[in-house]
Amino acid sequence: MKSENDASTNSWGSLLRSRTQTEAARHYQDLSYFLEKVESWHRKISVPLEVHPESTLGLANQISEPFQASHTLSYLRLTAVDHLHAVRTLLAEAKSQHIFAPYSLLRSSIENAAVGLWLVKDSSARSIAIRSLKLEWANHCDRKNAYEAIGAPSDEIDDREHRFKSLEEQYGMKKEGLRARPPGFRKMIDEASETYGFKTEPTLMWQICSAATHGRTWISGLLTMMDAEDDGESKVISGELTSDEQGILFALVAACELIERLFQVARLRSVPERHTGAAFTRQERKLLKPNLNLLVPAWMGGSEA
């Protein structure tokens, strides 16, 4: 005898399945846990990211001025959390479980969080500045096209282009490929997964959410459920199509892992290394012995023994 959770594949390309009320309630409980995290992040992004001038991000800001790297990072973090908070609003407040809309929001959250992690991956201020400027140039090109399309004045465009060119010359960045398009979302998400070893599969969840966003039918049965029966003759299935709480949960967990790590790395890059302990682990920091067998870093003023 088949249970009510067994899948039926009588119709070509469809997968009919449903969940018990107990199963649905359990998934909603798990969803609630992560949605509370989203609410806490939403409160945090209302406060500007504090960046110490001597931190990695602070130095990157100086190199990328006036297109400050920390502003780009803050915008990406804001966008990632904002989309995730919209999911919370739908599920927890509006009590509305749309079939496909949550996945579009989750996809955007995963993308922006991954770009943010790509931006601050390296502990080198110059590397962060270069990646930030690559994003800035891509934004500039898109802004220029939009301004031309609507006939907006080009003064702002010309000013940005002039400032960008000045930065290239001032810091010798012409060979850094600042005007080349940044890597695509797939590569950035893969890089984040490889670097931080996430337990979920962000790339897979991004692909599935993208399929839901673009109306691709191969995710039917993976992210959706249908409580219906197929007569096997009419080639028409009648019933209620709904999203799967478990599918939303999996994508939500992937997005939350990325955002949580983004908050952590952003904080790490915003304070001086000597405040984090990282200064004592960097290989280029030589330990010197001035007297009494006391080891201190060179930047603290020690002299070689």
C-alpha positions as CSV (number, residue, x, y, z in Angstrom):
1,M,0.0,0.0,0.0
2,K,1.3,3.4,-0.9
3,S,1.5,6.2,1.7
4,E,0.3,9.6,1.0
5,N,3.9,10.8,0.6
6,D,4.6,8.4,-2.2
7,A,5.1,10.1,-5.6
8,S,2.9,9.5,-8.6
9,T,4.4,10.0,-12.0
10,N,1.5,9.0,-14.2
11,S,1.5,12.2,-16.2
12,W,4.4,13.0,-18.5
13,G,6.8,15.4,-16.8
14,S,4.9,15.8,-13.5
15,L,5.5,14.5,-10.0
16,L,2.5,14.4,-7.7
17,R,3.1,14.4,-4.0
18,S,1.9,16.0,-0.8
19,R,2.8,16.2,2.9
20,T,1.0,15.4,6.1
21,Q,0.1,18.2,8.4
22,T,2.6,16.9,10.9
23,E,5.4,17.1,8.3
24,A,4.4,20.6,7.2
25,A,4.3,21.8,10.8
26,R,7.8,20.5,11.4
27,H,9.1,22.3,8.4
28,Y,7.4,25.5,9.4
29,Q,9.0,25.2,12.8
30,D,12.5,24.9,11.2
31,L,11.6,27.9,8.9
32,S,10.7,30.0,11.9
33,Y,14.1,29.4,13.5
34,F,15.9,30.8,10.4
35,L,13.4,33.6,9.8
36,E,14.2,34.9,13.3
37,K,17.8,35.2,12.3
38,V,16.7,37.2,9.3
39,E,14.9,39.6,11.5
40,S,18.0,40.2,13.6
41,W,20.1,40.8,10.5
42,H,17.4,43.2,9.2
43,R,17.9,45.3,12.4
44,K,21.7,45.2,12.1
45,I,21.8,46.6,8.5
46,S,20.0,49.7,9.7
47,V,23.2,50.7,11.4
48,P,26.1,51.6,9.0
49,L,29.1,49.3,9.0
50,E,31.8,50.8,11.2
51,V,35.2,50.6,9.4
52,H,38.4,51.4,11.2
53,P,40.8,53.5,9.1
54,E,43.7,51.1,9.7
55,S,41.6,47.9,9.0
56,T,41.8,46.0,5.7
57,L,38.6,47.6,4.5
58,G,39.7,51.0,5.7
59,L,42.9,50.8,3.6
60,A,40.8,49.5,0.7
61,N,38.6,52.5,1.1
62,Q,41.6,54.8,0.7
63,I,42.7,53.1,-2.4
64,S,39.2,53.0,-4.0
65,E,38.2,56.6,-3.0
66,P,35.7,57.9,-3.9
67,F,34.2,54.5,-4.8
68,Q,34.7,53.2,-1.3
69,A,34.9,49.4,-1.1
70,S,33.0,49.3,2.2
71,H,30.1,51.1,0.6
72,T,29.9,48.4,-2.1
73,L,30.1,45.7,0.6
74,S,27.4,47.4,2.7
75,Y,25.1,47.7,-0.4
76,L,25.5,44.0,-1.2
77,R,24.8,43.0,2.4
78,L,21.8,45.2,2.5
79,T,20.4,43.8,-0.7
80,A,21.0,40.2,0.4
81,V,19.2,40.7,3.7
82,D,16.4,42.8,2.2
83,H,15.4,40.0,-0.2
84,L,15.5,37.5,2.6
85,H,13.4,39.7,4.8
86,A,10.8,39.9,2.1
87,V,10.6,36.1,2.3
88,R,10.0,36.4,6.1
89,T,7.3,39.0,5.5
90,L,5.5,36.7,3.1
91,L,5.7,33.6,5.2
92,A,5.6,34.9,8.8
93,E,3.5,38.0,8.6
94,A,1.4,37.8,5.5
95,K,1.0,34.0,6.0
96,S,1.2,33.7,2.2
97,Q,3.0,30.8,0.7
98,H,3.3,31.6,-3.0
99,I,4.3,28.8,-5.4
100,F,7.4,30.4,-7.0
101,A,7.9,33.9,-5.6
102,P,9.9,32.9,-2.5
103,Y,12.5,31.2,-4.7
104,S,13.1,34.4,-6.7
105,L,13.8,36.3,-3.5
106,L,16.0,33.5,-2.1
107,R,18.0,33.4,-5.4
108,S,18.7,37.2,-5.2
109,S,19.8,36.8,-1.6
110,I,22.2,34.0,-2.4
111,E,23.7,36.0,-5.3
112,N,24.3,39.2,-3.4
113,A,25.8,37.4,-0.4
114,A,28.1,35.4,-2.6
115,V,29.3,38.6,-4.4
116,G,29.9,40.2,-1.0
117,L,32.0,37.2,0.1
118,W,33.9,37.3,-3.2
119,L,34.7,41.0,-2.6
120,V,36.2,40.5,0.9
121,K,37.6,37.0,0.4
122,D,41.3,38.1,0.5
123,S,42.9,39.9,3.5
124,S,44.8,42.2,1.1
125,A,43.4,45.7,1.0
126,R,44.6,46.2,-2.6
127,S,42.8,43.0,-3.7
128,I,39.5,44.1,-2.1
129,A,39.9,47.6,-3.7
130,I,40.5,46.0,-7.1
131,R,37.5,43.7,-6.8
132,S,35.4,46.6,-5.6
133,L,36.4,48.8,-8.5
134,K,35.6,45.9,-11.0
135,L,32.1,45.9,-9.6
136,E,32.0,49.7,-9.8
137,W,33.1,49.8,-13.4
138,A,30.4,47.2,-14.3
139,N,27.9,49.4,-12.5
140,H,29.2,52.4,-14.3
141,C,28.7,50.8,-17.7
142,D,25.1,49.7,-16.9
143,R,24.4,53.2,-15.5
144,K,25.8,54.8,-18.7
145,N,23.5,52.6,-20.9
146,A,20.5,53.5,-18.8
147,Y,21.2,57.2,-18.8
148,E,21.6,57.1,-22.6
149,A,18.3,55.2,-22.9
150,I,16.3,57.7,-21.0
151,G,18.2,60.8,-22.3
152,A,19.6,61.8,-18.9
153,P,22.4,64.4,-18.6
154,S,25.8,62.8,-19.0
155,D,27.7,65.1,-16.5
156,E,27.6,62.5,-13.7
157,I,28.7,59.7,-16.1
158,D,31.6,61.8,-17.4
159,D,32.7,62.7,-13.8
160,R,32.6,59.1,-12.7
161,E,34.7,58.0,-15.7
162,H,37.2,60.7,-15.0
163,R,37.6,59.7,-11.4
164,F,37.9,56.1,-12.3
165,K,40.7,56.8,-14.8
166,S,42.5,58.9,-12.2
167,L,42.5,55.9,-9.8
168,E,43.9,53.6,-12.5
169,E,46.8,56.0,-13.0
170,Q,47.4,56.9,-9.4
171,Y,47.7,53.3,-8.1
172,G,49.0,51.7,-11.3
173,M,46.0,49.5,-11.8
174,K,45.7,49.6,-15.6
175,K,47.1,46.1,-15.8
176,E,44.7,44.8,-13.1
177,G,41.8,44.5,-15.6
178,L,39.5,46.8,-13.7
179,R,37.3,47.2,-16.8
180,A,36.8,43.5,-17.3
181,R,33.5,42.1,-16.2
182,P,33.6,40.4,-12.8
183,P,33.0,36.6,-12.6
184,G,29.5,35.4,-13.0
185,F,27.2,34.4,-10.1
186,R,27.9,30.7,-10.6
187,K,31.7,31.2,-10.2
188,M,31.3,33.5,-7.2
189,I,29.0,31.1,-5.4
190,D,31.3,28.2,-6.2
191,E,34.3,30.2,-4.8
192,A,32.4,31.0,-1.6
193,S,31.5,27.4,-1.1
194,E,35.0,26.2,-1.7
195,T,36.5,28.9,0.6
196,Y,34.2,28.5,3.5
197,G,33.1,24.9,3.2
198,F,29.3,25.4,3.6
199,K,27.3,22.4,4.8
200,T,24.6,23.1,2.2
201,E,25.0,23.3,-1.5
202,P,24.6,27.0,-2.3
203,T,25.3,26.5,-6.0
204,L,22.7,23.8,-6.4
205,M,20.1,25.8,-4.5
206,W,20.8,28.8,-6.6
207,Q,20.3,26.8,-9.8
208,I,17.0,25.4,-8.5
209,C,15.8,28.9,-7.4
210,S,16.9,30.3,-10.8
211,A,14.8,27.6,-12.5
212,A,11.8,28.6,-10.5
213,T,12.4,32.3,-11.3
214,H,12.6,31.7,-15.1
215,G,9.7,29.3,-15.4
216,R,11.8,26.2,-16.0
217,T,9.6,23.1,-15.6
218,W,12.4,20.7,-14.5
219,I,12.0,21.8,-10.9
220,S,8.3,20.6,-10.9
221,G,8.2,18.1,-8.1
222,L,11.4,19.3,-6.5
223,L,10.1,22.7,-5.3
224,T,6.4,22.2,-5.8
225,M,3.7,19.8,-4.7
226,M,0.3,18.9,-6.1
227,D,-2.5,17.3,-4.3
228,A,-4.3,15.7,-7.2
229,E,-5.0,12.6,-9.1
230,D,-4.3,11.7,-12.7
231,D,-6.9,9.7,-14.6
232,G,-4.2,8.7,-17.1
233,E,-6.4,9.5,-20.1
234,S,-7.2,13.2,-20.3
235,K,-3.6,14.4,-20.1
236,V,-4.9,17.1,-17.7
237,I,-4.2,17.1,-14.0
238,S,-6.7,19.0,-11.8
239,G,-5.8,20.0,-8.3
240,E,-4.0,22.5,-6.1
241,L,-0.4,23.3,-6.9
242,T,1.6,24.6,-4.0
243,S,5.2,25.3,-3.0
244,D,7.1,22.8,-0.8
245,E,7.9,24.0,2.7
246,Q,11.0,21.8,2.6
247,G,12.2,23.3,-0.7
248,I,11.9,26.8,0.8
249,L,13.7,25.6,3.9
250,F,16.7,24.2,2.0
251,A,17.1,27.4,-0.1
252,L,16.6,29.5,3.0
253,V,19.3,27.7,4.9
254,A,21.8,28.1,2.0
255,A,21.1,31.9,1.9
256,C,21.4,32.2,5.7
257,E,24.7,30.4,5.7
258,L,26.1,32.8,3.1
259,I,24.8,35.9,4.8
260,E,25.9,34.8,8.3
261,R,29.5,34.3,7.0
262,L,29.3,37.6,5.2
263,F,28.6,39.4,8.4
264,Q,31.5,37.6,10.1
265,V,34.0,38.4,7.3
266,A,32.8,42.0,7.0
267,R,33.5,42.5,10.7
268,L,36.9,40.8,10.5
269,R,37.9,43.1,7.6
270,S,36.6,46.2,9.4
271,V,38.9,46.2,12.4
272,P,42.8,46.4,12.5
273,E,44.5,43.0,12.4
274,R,46.2,43.5,15.7
275,H,42.7,43.6,17.3
276,T,41.8,40.2,15.9
277,G,44.9,38.2,16.6
278,A,45.5,37.7,12.9
279,A,48.6,39.9,13.0
280,F,50.4,37.3,15.0
281,T,49.6,34.6,12.4
282,R,50.6,36.3,9.2
283,Q,53.8,34.8,7.9
284,E,55.2,38.2,6.8
285,R,55.2,39.4,10.4
286,K,58.7,38.8,11.8
287,L,59.0,38.2,15.5
288,L,61.9,40.1,17.0
289,K,63.7,39.6,20.4
290,P,64.7,43.0,21.9
291,N,65.5,41.8,25.4
292,L,64.4,39.5,28.3
293,N,63.5,36.9,25.7
294,L,60.3,38.8,25.0
295,L,59.0,38.4,21.5
296,V,57.2,41.3,19.9
297,P,56.1,42.0,16.3
298,A,58.3,44.3,14.2
299,W,55.5,46.8,13.7
300,M,55.5,47.3,17.5
301,G,59.0,48.7,17.4
302,G,61.2,45.8,18.3
303,S,64.7,45.3,17.1
304,E,66.3,42.1,15.8
305,A,68.2,40.0,18.4
